[in-house]
Amino acid sequence: MNTLNRNKVGLIVGSFAALVHVIWSTLVALQWAQPFQDFIFGIHFIVNPNLVLPFDLVTAIELIVLASIVGYVVGFVLATIWNHFHRG
């Protein structure tokens, strides 16, 4: 059985996590995040207790960088575990 390339899996998961947070930061910048959050909570029969803060570029960059790092680590660890249990 083939093993997973831990670095590639980490990069894929990290890139996906970064992309999701780029989209979220864009929603915040466009002031669409609060209505989106309210809608998602509403269709789950929940009153949204959270307020979205005003957009801040530095905070957005920190969020995206941190999400990509955490995503990379999660992907790397999951690929390592997969490889451990799926040895040929």
N, C-alpha and C positions, 0 to 999 in steps of 0.2 A: 504494500500500500504506500502511496506517496505521502511524504510529509509536507506540512505547510511551511512556507517561507515566513518565518516570524516577522521579519522586517517588513515584507510586503503586506502582510495582514495588518500589522500595526499602522502602516502608512494609509491603507485603505480605510480602516476604522477611524483613524485620526482625521483623515480628510473629510469623511462623512460627518463626523462630529463638528468639525470646523464649518462645513457648508450649512448645516442646520443652524448654527449660531450666527452665521452671516445673514441667513434669511431672517432670523429673529431680530437681529440688530437693525436690519433694513425695515422691518415692520415697526420697530420702535421709532426709528428716524422719520418714517412717514406718518407716525401717530396712528397706525392701524393696529398696534399690538393690544391696546386695552379693549377695543371692540371685539377683536378676535378672541382674546381671553374670556371676555364676558360671554360670547357666543358658545365657546367650547364648554365652559362651566354650566351654562344654561341648559344645553342639550343633555347634560348629565344630572339635571335637577339639583344643581348646587348654586348658591349665591356666591359670586366671586368676592372673596375677602381681600384680594390683592390689588394694589395699584401699581401701574407701570410708571416708573420714573421718567423724567425727560431724557432725551438722547444725549449721550456724552461719548465723543469719539474715543477718548482714552479708555474708558470703561469697556466700550465695544471691542477694542483691540485686545484688551486684557482677557475678556470673555472668550474671544475666538482663539487666541493663543493657548489659553488654559484648556479649553475644550479639545483642541488638537493634540496637546500633550497627553491629557488623560485618555483620550481615544486611542492614541498610539500605544500607551502602556496597556490598556485593556486588550487591544488586539494582539499585542505581543504576548501577553500572559495567556490569553485564550488559545492562541496558536501553540504555545509551549505545552499547555495542558493537553490539547488535542494530539500533538506529536507524541507525548508521553504514553497516552493510552491507545494509540493506533500504530504501534511499531510493527513492522513487517516481520 
